[in-house]
Amino acid sequence: MGFLDQKSILVTGGTGSFGKAFVRRAFRDHNPRRVVVFSRDELKQYEMASHPDFAPYADRLRFFIGDVRDPARLRRAFDGVEIVVHAAALKQVPACEYNPFEAIKTNVHGAQNVIDAAIDERVEKIVALSTDKACNPVNLYGATKLCSDKLFIAGNAYVGHEKTAFSVVRYGNVVGSRGSVVPFFLRERSRGRLPITHPEMTRFWITLDQGIQFVIESLERMHGGELFIPKIPSMRIVDLARAIGPECELVDVGIRPGEKLHEVMVSEDDARHTVEHDHFYAILPEFSWWDAKRSGGVPCKEGFRYSSDSNDQWLTVQELRDIVRPIEEALGV
C-alpha cells in the first residue's frame, strides 16, 4: 500500500498549478479515500471539476470554497482530514511589494490559521510549500514565506499531546508554473526580443512533477520540524532565453526591485543545523527535544552554502529546450 492510499487529503490553493498537478498525481498513482480542494475561486473549481482528468474521481473529490484567512472555514474543511499540503499563497513578487498588507494576511496570518486548525482537528501530517526566496529574503514575498516557515516549524512545539506534525518543503523556480518566466518568454519571443534582467543571473530549476514527487516523499519521511530541500540543477537566465528564442535579441533591462542575482536555499547560518542526504538536504529544528539521529544524513560543513551560482548541477541549453517543449505545446505558442 502506498503512503497516500486510503488517506483523506486536503490541498490549500488546490486550483493553482501545483494543486491541480498534485491532485492529478494523487489519483493517478495512489488510491486516496478523499481529496479536498480548498481555494477561493469558484470558477477555477468549476473548471477543475469539469476537466476530463478529474471527472472520473468525482465521488472522491471535494471542492471547498474558502480562504486561509478564515480560521472557522479551515476548521470545517479540516474535519476528518489526515494529510494537508499547504500550497495557498500570494507569490508574485511585484504584487506582494505593492500590496504588502494583503501578502501578510495570506502568507503569514493564513499560515497561523492553518496550523491552529490542523491542531484543533488533529490532522496527522502537514507539509507547507516554501520558496528559495525565503532564505535571506530581500523582498516582502520572501520575508512572508520565511515567517510562514518559522511558524510551521514552531507548530510542532504547540501540539502538546496531539499527534499533528508539521514540516516544510523549500525549492526553486517551477518550470511553467503560473506567472513564471517560461510562459512569459514564450509569449514575448514573437516580438524578436527577450528582456533579460541580468546576463549573470542564475536560478534553481525544478519541474512540477519533480516538485510533487519530492513533497510526497517528504510527507512520508518527515517526523515533524524538518525543512526539506531537494538537490536540483541551476540554470542561467540567458541559457533559458537561448533555449526558447535562439533567434531573439536579448535585451538587458536590469534587475527588478526585490530581485536577487542568485538564489540561496541553504545559507551559511542554516548549514550548522543541516544534514545532507543523497538527493536532498534537511534543515533540522533547534528544539531541545529533537533527536537529530532519527533524520540520518551527514552534517554539512561549517560555512556550507547551497546557492544557484555555486551549484554542481547545471542545465544546458538543449536540456532546457527539452524541458520547455511540452509547455510550449500545451500553450500552443
C-alpha positions as CSV (number, residue, x, y, z in Angstrom):
1,M,0.0,0.0,0.0
2,G,1.3,3.5,-0.9
3,F,1.7,6.2,1.7
4,L,-1.3,8.2,0.4
5,D,-3.6,5.2,-0.2
6,Q,-6.9,5.4,1.8
7,K,-5.9,8.8,3.2
8,S,-8.1,11.8,3.4
9,I,-6.0,14.6,1.9
10,L,-6.6,18.4,1.7
11,V,-4.7,20.8,-0.6
12,T,-4.9,24.5,0.2
13,G,-4.6,26.5,-3.0
14,G,-5.8,23.4,-4.7
15,T,-6.7,25.1,-8.0
16,G,-3.2,26.5,-8.6
17,S,-0.5,25.0,-10.8
18,F,0.8,22.8,-8.0
19,G,-2.5,21.9,-6.5
20,K,-4.1,20.6,-9.7
21,A,-1.0,18.6,-10.6
22,F,-0.8,17.2,-7.1
23,V,-4.4,16.1,-7.1
24,R,-3.9,14.6,-10.6
25,R,-0.9,12.6,-9.3
26,A,-2.6,11.5,-6.1
27,F,-5.4,9.8,-8.1
28,R,-3.2,8.5,-10.9
29,D,-0.5,6.9,-8.8
30,H,-2.2,6.4,-5.4
31,N,-5.6,5.5,-4.0
32,P,-6.7,8.2,-1.6
33,R,-10.0,7.8,0.2
34,R,-10.9,11.5,-0.4
35,V,-9.2,14.6,-1.7
36,V,-10.4,18.1,-0.7
37,V,-9.5,21.1,-2.9
38,F,-9.6,24.2,-0.8
39,S,-9.4,27.5,-2.7
40,R,-11.1,30.9,-3.1
41,D,-12.1,30.9,-6.8
42,E,-15.4,29.2,-7.7
43,L,-14.7,29.4,-11.5
44,K,-11.4,27.6,-11.2
45,Q,-13.0,25.0,-9.0
46,Y,-15.8,24.5,-11.6
47,E,-13.3,24.3,-14.4
48,M,-11.2,21.8,-12.5
49,A,-14.2,19.6,-11.5
50,S,-15.3,19.6,-15.2
51,H,-11.9,18.7,-16.6
52,P,-11.6,15.1,-18.0
53,D,-8.6,14.4,-15.8
54,F,-10.7,14.8,-12.6
55,A,-14.2,13.9,-13.7
56,P,-13.6,10.1,-13.1
57,Y,-12.8,10.8,-9.4
58,A,-15.9,12.9,-8.7
59,D,-17.0,10.5,-5.9
60,R,-13.8,11.1,-4.0
61,L,-13.1,14.7,-4.9
62,R,-14.5,17.5,-2.9
63,F,-14.3,21.3,-3.5
64,F,-14.4,23.7,-0.6
65,I,-14.6,27.4,-1.3
66,G,-12.7,29.2,1.4
67,D,-9.8,31.4,2.3
68,V,-6.8,30.6,4.6
69,R,-7.6,33.9,6.2
70,D,-10.8,32.4,7.6
71,P,-10.0,30.1,10.6
72,A,-13.6,28.9,11.0
73,R,-13.8,27.8,7.4
74,L,-10.4,26.0,7.7
75,R,-11.5,24.1,10.8
76,R,-14.7,23.0,8.9
77,A,-12.6,21.9,5.9
78,F,-10.1,20.0,8.0
79,D,-12.7,17.8,9.7
80,G,-11.7,14.2,9.1
81,V,-8.6,15.2,7.1
82,E,-5.3,13.2,7.8
83,I,-2.9,14.9,5.3
84,V,-2.6,18.6,4.4
85,V,-0.5,20.1,1.7
86,H,-0.4,23.9,2.2
87,A,0.1,25.5,-1.2
88,A,-2.0,28.6,-0.9
89,A,0.0,31.8,-1.1
90,L,0.3,35.2,-2.7
91,K,3.6,34.6,-4.6
92,Q,4.1,37.2,-7.2
93,V,7.0,39.4,-6.1
94,P,5.7,42.7,-7.6
95,A,2.2,42.2,-6.4
96,C,3.4,41.5,-2.8
97,E,5.6,44.6,-2.9
98,Y,2.6,46.7,-4.0
99,N,0.1,45.0,-1.6
100,P,2.2,44.2,1.5
101,F,-0.7,44.0,3.9
102,E,-2.5,41.5,1.7
103,A,0.6,39.4,1.4
104,I,1.0,39.3,5.2
105,K,-2.7,38.4,5.7
106,T,-2.5,35.4,3.4
107,N,1.1,34.2,3.8
108,V,1.6,34.8,7.5
109,H,-1.8,35.0,9.2
110,G,-3.0,32.3,6.8
111,A,-0.2,30.0,7.9
112,Q,-1.1,30.6,11.5
113,N,-4.7,29.8,10.8
114,V,-3.8,26.5,9.0
115,I,-1.6,25.5,11.9
116,D,-4.3,26.2,14.5
117,A,-7.0,24.4,12.5
118,A,-4.7,21.4,11.9
119,I,-4.0,21.0,15.7
120,D,-7.6,21.5,16.6
121,E,-8.8,18.9,14.1
122,R,-6.0,16.5,14.8
123,V,-4.6,16.3,11.3
124,E,-1.7,13.8,11.2
125,K,0.8,15.4,8.8
126,I,1.2,18.8,7.1
127,V,3.8,19.9,4.6
128,A,3.9,23.6,3.7
129,L,5.4,24.7,0.4
130,S,8.1,27.3,0.7
131,T,10.5,29.0,-1.8
132,D,14.2,29.8,-2.2
133,K,13.2,33.4,-1.8
134,A,12.6,32.7,1.9
135,C,16.3,32.2,2.5
136,N,18.0,35.5,3.3
137,P,14.9,37.4,1.9
138,V,15.2,40.7,0.1
139,N,11.6,41.1,-0.9
140,L,8.3,41.0,1.0
141,Y,7.2,37.7,-0.6
142,G,10.4,36.0,0.7
143,A,10.0,37.6,4.1
144,T,6.4,36.4,4.5
145,K,7.4,32.9,3.4
146,L,10.3,32.9,5.9
147,C,7.8,33.9,8.6
148,S,5.5,31.1,7.4
149,D,8.3,28.6,7.5
150,K,9.2,29.6,11.1
151,L,5.5,29.3,12.1
152,F,5.1,25.8,10.7
153,I,8.3,24.5,12.3
154,A,7.4,26.1,15.6
155,G,3.9,24.5,15.2
156,N,5.4,21.2,16.4
157,A,6.0,22.8,19.8
158,Y,2.4,23.8,20.1
159,V,0.8,20.4,19.5
160,G,1.3,19.2,23.1
161,H,0.0,15.6,23.4
162,E,-1.6,15.7,20.0
163,K,-0.2,13.8,17.0
164,T,0.0,16.6,14.4
165,A,3.4,17.0,12.7
166,F,4.5,20.0,10.6
167,S,7.3,20.2,8.1
168,V,8.3,22.5,5.2
169,V,9.5,21.9,1.6
170,R,11.6,24.6,0.0
171,Y,12.6,24.5,-3.7
172,G,13.4,26.8,-6.6
173,N,11.6,28.1,-9.6
174,V,9.0,25.7,-11.0
175,V,9.1,25.3,-14.8
176,G,6.0,26.6,-16.4
177,S,4.1,27.4,-13.3
178,R,1.5,30.2,-13.4
179,G,3.3,33.6,-13.7
180,S,6.8,32.1,-14.3
181,V,9.3,33.2,-16.8
182,V,8.8,30.3,-19.3
183,P,5.3,31.3,-20.4
184,F,6.4,34.9,-20.4
185,F,9.3,34.2,-22.7
186,L,7.2,32.0,-25.0
187,R,4.7,34.9,-25.4
188,E,7.4,37.5,-25.9
189,R,9.6,35.7,-28.5
190,S,7.2,36.6,-31.4
191,R,8.4,40.1,-31.0
192,G,12.0,39.1,-31.6
193,R,13.3,40.4,-28.3
194,L,13.5,38.8,-24.9
195,P,14.1,41.0,-21.8
196,I,16.9,39.8,-19.5
197,T,17.2,41.2,-16.1
198,H,20.9,40.5,-15.8
199,P,23.2,38.4,-18.0
200,E,24.8,36.7,-15.0
201,M,21.5,35.8,-13.2
202,T,21.1,32.2,-12.1
203,R,18.1,30.3,-10.7
204,F,17.4,26.8,-9.2
205,W,15.1,24.9,-11.6
206,I,12.6,22.1,-10.9
207,T,9.7,20.6,-12.9
208,L,6.2,20.4,-11.5
209,D,6.3,16.6,-11.4
210,Q,9.7,16.6,-9.6
211,G,8.3,19.1,-7.0
212,I,5.2,16.9,-6.4
213,Q,7.3,13.8,-6.0
214,F,9.5,15.5,-3.5
215,V,6.5,16.7,-1.5
216,I,5.1,13.1,-1.4
217,E,8.5,11.7,-0.3
218,S,8.8,14.4,2.3
219,L,5.4,13.6,3.7
220,E,6.4,10.0,4.1
221,R,9.8,10.6,5.7
222,M,9.0,13.6,7.9
223,H,9.0,13.4,11.7
224,G,7.9,17.0,12.2
225,G,10.1,20.1,12.2
226,E,12.3,19.4,9.2
227,L,12.7,21.8,6.3
228,F,13.4,19.7,3.2
229,I,15.4,21.0,0.2
230,P,15.9,18.9,-2.9
231,K,19.1,18.8,-4.8
232,I,18.2,20.3,-8.1
233,P,20.1,21.9,-11.1
234,S,20.7,25.5,-11.7
235,M,20.2,27.4,-15.0
236,R,21.4,30.7,-16.4
237,I,18.7,33.0,-17.4
238,V,20.5,33.7,-20.7
239,D,20.6,30.0,-21.4
240,L,16.8,29.7,-20.9
241,A,16.3,32.7,-23.3
242,R,18.5,31.0,-25.9
243,A,16.6,27.7,-25.5
244,I,13.2,29.5,-26.0
245,G,14.1,32.1,-28.6
246,P,17.5,31.3,-30.2
247,E,16.9,33.9,-32.9
248,C,15.8,36.6,-30.5
249,E,17.7,39.7,-29.4
250,L,18.5,39.6,-25.6
251,V,17.8,43.0,-24.0
252,D,19.3,43.7,-20.6
253,V,16.5,45.5,-18.7
254,G,18.1,45.5,-15.2
255,I,17.2,43.6,-12.0
256,R,13.7,44.4,-10.8
257,P,13.0,45.7,-7.2
258,G,13.1,42.8,-4.7
259,E,15.0,40.5,-7.0
260,K,18.3,38.7,-6.4
261,L,21.1,38.0,-8.8
262,H,21.4,34.4,-7.4
263,E,19.1,32.4,-5.1
264,V,20.2,30.5,-2.0
265,M,18.3,27.6,-0.4
266,V,20.7,26.8,2.5
267,S,22.6,29.8,4.0
268,E,25.8,29.6,5.9
269,D,23.9,30.1,9.2
270,D,21.4,27.4,8.3
271,A,24.2,25.0,7.4
272,R,25.1,24.5,11.1
273,H,21.8,22.6,11.5
274,T,21.6,21.0,8.1
275,V,22.2,17.4,7.1
276,E,22.9,16.1,3.6
277,H,21.3,13.0,2.0
278,D,21.9,11.6,-1.4
279,H,19.1,13.6,-3.1
280,F,18.2,16.3,-0.6
281,Y,19.2,18.4,2.4
282,A,17.2,18.8,5.6
283,I,17.5,21.8,7.9
284,L,16.7,20.4,11.3
285,P,14.8,22.2,14.1
286,E,16.6,23.6,17.2
287,F,14.2,22.1,19.6
288,S,15.7,20.8,22.9
289,W,13.8,17.5,22.5
290,W,14.7,16.9,18.8
291,D,16.8,13.8,18.2
292,A,19.0,14.5,15.1
293,K,19.9,10.9,14.8
294,R,16.5,9.9,13.6
295,S,16.9,12.1,10.5
296,G,20.1,10.4,9.3
297,G,22.3,12.2,6.8
298,V,25.7,13.7,7.1
299,P,26.1,17.1,8.8
300,C,27.1,19.9,6.5
301,K,30.5,21.5,7.0
302,E,30.8,24.9,8.7
303,G,30.3,27.6,6.1
304,F,28.4,25.5,3.6
305,R,26.1,27.4,1.3
306,Y,23.7,25.9,-1.3
307,S,23.4,28.6,-3.9
308,S,22.3,28.7,-7.5
309,D,25.6,30.2,-8.7
310,S,27.9,27.6,-7.0
311,N,25.7,24.6,-7.7
312,D,27.4,21.5,-9.1
313,Q,24.4,20.6,-11.3
314,W,23.7,22.8,-14.4
315,L,21.1,22.6,-17.2
316,T,22.4,23.0,-20.7
317,V,20.5,25.0,-23.4
318,Q,19.5,21.7,-25.0
319,E,18.2,20.2,-21.7
320,L,16.2,23.4,-21.1
321,R,14.8,23.2,-24.6
322,D,13.7,19.6,-23.9
323,I,12.0,20.7,-20.6
324,V,10.3,23.7,-22.2
325,R,8.9,21.8,-25.3
326,P,5.9,20.2,-23.5
327,I,4.9,23.6,-22.1
328,E,5.3,25.2,-25.5
329,E,3.0,22.5,-27.0
330,A,0.4,22.9,-24.2
331,L,0.3,26.6,-24.7
332,G,0.2,26.4,-28.4
333,V,2.8,29.1,-29.0
